[in-house]
Amino acid sequence: MLMKKIIILFYYAVAAKLPQPPFPLGVFGNWLRRILCQGIFLKCGKNIVVRQNVFFGSGCDIEIGDNSELGLNAYLNRDVKIGREVLMGQNVTILTTNHEFENPDIQIHYQGRRERKPVYIGDDAWIGANSIILPGITIGCGAIIGAGSVVTKDIPPFAVAVGNPARVIRQRGSRVFGSDHPVPRSNTADQATD
Ligand SMILES: CC(C)(COP(=O)(O)OP(=O)(O)OC[C@H]1O[C@@H](n2cnc3c(N)ncnc32)[C@H](O)[C@@H]1OP(=O)(O)O)[C@@H](O)C(=O)NCCC(=O)NCCS
């Protein structure tokens, strides 16, 4: 436990600040962040890419599959599960928690938080730059989230969704799935190495 805290401290104090390719020391920066995250995340696949300045809190319940990427300046709450081969642009925010706010007589600050809702991102999804993904969302495998989107509802597999709130504008290729198509969750990071 103490060792894990030291790794997390070293990640934020040093490794997160190191540059990413193509800048000098960028390859080393990505390598060091990957090694550290393997010791921090709940499940961490092979060959992940953690770009500069990624924040994931303690990271203890983050899952990420093989060859997936956390983009520059990404911000992840707890309980985010990312599949394999996931691409992520810069400044992506993934949220899993909301404040309680129903009682107008009490400051929101003192009303506590709602139950945390995990976010699932399926294999081969591409999350565009500056997107925001709200608590409880599942992004299907192969889906694309356009730059600057705010994702408020689940996105089906292989859909292209854009805007605020994100709407599906089309499917990739000829693949069309109805709303009852099972959204793959087994692909999150189940086969990743610890
Ligand atoms: C989502 C995306 C992949 C769509 O590409 P595309 O299928 O070629 O889409 P098009 O450019 O043909 O646009 C289709 C429509 O969606 C709209 N649109 C495309 N991207 C949009 C976005 N991010 N937000 C809002 N609307 C968008 C277009 O204005 C167009 O609308 P129209 O039909 O009314 O004219 C692309 O626009 C995008 O956002 N890429 C992310 C880039 C990125 O974040 N890169 C970071 C490096 S990983």
The ligand as an ORCA input file, in Angstrom:
! r2SCAN-3c Opt
* xyz 0 1
  C     -16.661     13.003    -35.669
  C     -15.760     13.091    -36.897
  C     -14.828     11.899    -36.918
  C     -16.741     13.048    -38.047
  O     -16.092     12.930    -39.249
  P     -16.971     12.715    -40.594
  O     -17.816     11.492    -40.499
  O     -16.008     12.811    -41.701
  O     -18.005     13.904    -40.502
  P     -18.234     15.120    -41.500
  O     -17.043     16.015    -41.447
  O     -18.685     14.572    -42.809
  O     -19.449     15.849    -40.786
  C     -20.749     15.299    -40.775
  C     -21.650     16.279    -40.038
  O     -21.323     16.250    -38.654
  C     -20.912     17.542    -38.215
  N     -19.785     17.331    -37.309
  C     -18.648     16.659    -37.564
  N     -17.868     16.635    -36.477
  C     -18.516     17.325    -35.540
  C     -18.201     17.637    -34.185
  N     -17.060     17.234    -33.623
  N     -19.102     18.330    -33.485
  C     -20.278     18.732    -34.034
  N     -20.632     18.456    -35.321
  C     -19.738     17.764    -36.038
  C     -20.513     18.290    -39.476
  O     -20.661     19.684    -39.296
  C     -21.486     17.724    -40.467
  O     -22.721     18.354    -40.277
  P     -23.690     18.662    -41.542
  O     -24.041     17.303    -42.113
  O     -24.828     19.371    -40.935
  O     -22.883     19.485    -42.470
  C     -14.857     14.352    -36.892
  O     -15.605     15.485    -37.282
  C     -14.273     14.634    -35.516
  O     -14.837     15.322    -34.656
  N     -13.034     14.068    -35.311
  C     -12.343     14.182    -34.062
  C     -10.961     14.804    -34.294
  C     -10.128     14.760    -33.060
  O     -10.611     14.937    -31.958
  N      -8.839     14.518    -33.221
  C      -7.940     14.415    -32.068
  C      -6.826     13.503    -32.399
  S      -7.131     11.847    -31.825
*
